[in-house]
């Protein structure tokens, strides 16, 4: 991907003012649902950088309330970077574009502010806090409002966590840590769940268990974006698929279309 940067430091701070991206290929405007109502979540023409490395290059898409979207692409396509930009973490730095959730503008917020408004990111590295038990990790997530699921409800979803509630979180198996990472996010009042590689490094039997959990979350109608290298598993779970290539959207449509199109999968997913 090319390294592109705004002309001046002042411009690099701009999101919606003077536009350093004039002349760049624009992202598509988020579509509107039936009746002209805005999508529940939209990102519009977002551009994000790690330092001077131009990673997210005009990504636009929308998500309906209750929908599960699989954000797919080869390694280096910009999937995780897009997810992190949505969650408003410091890296990558969002330099242009708009991000909206339930009529609230997120694009000028910090991560903690976006979290308060309902963004729930489950990072790839899980970030279980060392020295705290399973239950303490969950309690810490609820130390400030808005509070989401009760701890007992999380244990109902993940009985294994209930059995290990007094065990230090970092001593759990990989699959159990993934359950804890998801449960910790649900402990907040989440409007948009962002899952970054939830099957990464897990044994097939544990992947199936996480899949069953995500199916339960789907039945509950929780709006979700999932980034996953196991594209087939993600496509079977998701309602829609968005494929990125070189930091740009190259496909946005129903998941079944990707499952049925071998040429598309080979070109952009190498499967």
N, C-alpha and C positions, 0 to 999 in steps of 0.2 A: 504494500500500500504506500502511496506517496506521502511524503512529509510536507504538509501545508500548514502555514501559520498566518494569522492575521498580520496586517502590515505594521501595527503599532501596539505597544503594551495596553494603551487605553482601549483599543478595539478588542483586544483579547478578553477584556472584562465584560464585553457587551453581550447581552442575551437578546434583548428585544429593542434596543435603541439603534444607533448607527450600525448598519449591517456589514460586517467584514466579509460576508459570504455572497455578496452580489455577484452574479455570474456563475456561481456553483450550481450544479444540477439540483433542483429543489426536490424535497420529498413530496409525496402526494398528500393532499389535504385529507385528514381523517374523514371517512365516510359517515353518513348520518343514518340512524336507524329509521325504521318505518315511522311515518308521521312527522319526520323532521326533527326528532329528538336527538340531542348529542349523545355520543357513545359514553358509556360509564367511565372508561379510561381512554385517553388519547395521548399519543406523543406525535408531534408534528415537526418534521424537518430538524431533528436534533443532530448536532455535531459535537463530538467529544474527543478529547485528546489526553494521551499520557505524555506529559511534557510537550514536545513538538511533534510527536507521532500522532498522525491523524487517523483515528480508529473508526469512529462512528460517523459516517459520511452522509448525513441527510436522511436518517431513518424516520419513517412515518408509519404508524398503524394505529388501530383502535381495537378495543375489547368491549364486548357487551357485558352487562351485569350477569353474573352466573356462568359465563363462558370460560372454558379452559383453552388456552392458546399455547401451542408448541412453537418455541422460537428455535429454529434449527439452522444448521450450516456446518461446513467443515471447520476444523481447528483453525483459529485465527480469523474467522469470518466476522467477529465482532459481537457474538451473542452475549457473553458474560459482560462485556463492556457496556452494551445496551442496557442490560438488566441493572448494572450498577449505576448507570446514569439515571435511570428511572428512580432508583432508590435514593438518589441524591448524595451518594458517598463522594468523598473528595476526589478519588481517582476512579475513572477518568474525569477530567474537568469538562463540564458542559459549557460550551462557549456560544451556543446558538440553539434556538428552538423553544418549543413550548411543550409542557407536560401537564396534563389535567387529569384529576381523579375526582369523580362525583362533584363536578362543578368547582373544584378547588384547584388553583394554579400551584404547581409544585416546582416549577423550573427555577425559581429564585430562592428556594428553600435549602436549608441544610438537612442532613439525613435525619436528625432527631425531630425536626419539625415535620418532615414527610411521614415519619413513623407515627407521630401523634395523629396525623390525618388519615392513617389507615394503610400505609405501605408496610408490608411485612416481608423482609428479605431473609431467606434461608440460604446462607452462603455455602459455596462448595466446600470450604474447609471447616464448616460447622461451628467453629469458635466456641466450643464448650469451655466454660471457665474452670481452670484448674483449681483444685482445693475445695470446690463446692460439690455437694451431693446433687443427685438428680433433682430432688425436691427443691433444694436451695437455688439451683439454676432456674427452675420454673418460678419460684417466689421472687427472685431478683427481677425477672421480666415484668412482674406486676407491681414493682415498687412505686411506680408513678402511673397515673391514669394516661390513656383509657385502658381499662382492664377488659380482657376478652374472655376466653373460656376459663372455667374454674379448673383447678388442678385435678380434681376428681374426674371431671369430664375428659381431661387429657389422658388420665390413667384408663378411663373406659375405652378410649380410642387406641391406646398403646398399653395393654395390660402388662407387658414386660417392664415398662418404666415403673409401673406401680409396684411390681415385685422388687425392683432395685432402687426404690425411692431414697434409701439411705446410703447407697453406694456412690463413691465419687464419680462424677460424670465422665472424666477423662479416662477412667478404667473400663468403661463399657466397650463392647465390641463396636465395630464400624457401623453395623446396621442399627444397633441400639443408640449410638450417638446421633445417627441421622434422625431417628425417631425423636430423640430429645431436642434436636435442633428445630424440627417441625413443631413439636409440642410447645417449645419456648416461644416460637413465633405466634402460635395460636393463643397463647396466654395473653397476648395483646389484642386489642379490638381491631382486627384486620379487615380491610375492605378489598385489598388486592394482595394476594399471596404470590411472591416471586420465589421460585424454586430453581436454584442453580446446581445442576448436575446431581440430582438426588440419588441416582443409582451408581455414582462414581465409586469404584473400588469395592463394590459389594458383591458377595457370592450370589449366584443365580437364585438360590432359595430365598435369600434376604431381599433381593430385588422384587420377587413375587410378593413378599410380605409388604414392602413399601408400596407396590402397585395397588394392593388391596386397600391399603390405607388411603391412597390418593383417590381411589374409586369412591370411598366413603365420603371424602371431602367433596368430590364432584357431586354426589347425591345431595349434599347439603347446600349446593348452589354457591359455593365460594368462588369468586372470580380469581382466576389463576393464570400466571404465565410461567411456563416450565421451559428451561434451557436444559437440553439433554443430548449427549452424544449417542445414546441408545435411541436413535431416531424412531425405530419401529415401535418400541414400547411407548414412547411419547405420543406418536401418531395414533395409536390405539386408544390412548387415554383422552386426547385432545379433541375438541370440536373443530378447531381451525389450526392451520399451520402457516407460519411465516418463515420464509427461508432468507437468510442473509448470505451475501457473498461480497467480500472485500468491503465490508462496512455498509452495504446498501441492501435494501429489500429487493429481491428478485422474484419472489412469489408470495402471494397472500391469497389463500383460498381454503376450502374445506380439506380436512385431513385425509379423507378418503381419496381425494384426487391425487395426492402425493403417493399414497399406498398403491394406487392403480397405475401410476405413471413411472415405469421403470427408467425411462430416459431421463426424466426430471431427477429422480433419486440418484442416478449414476452421475449426472452432471454436477449436482450441487451437494450431494450427501455422500457420494462414493459408496452407495449400498444398492 
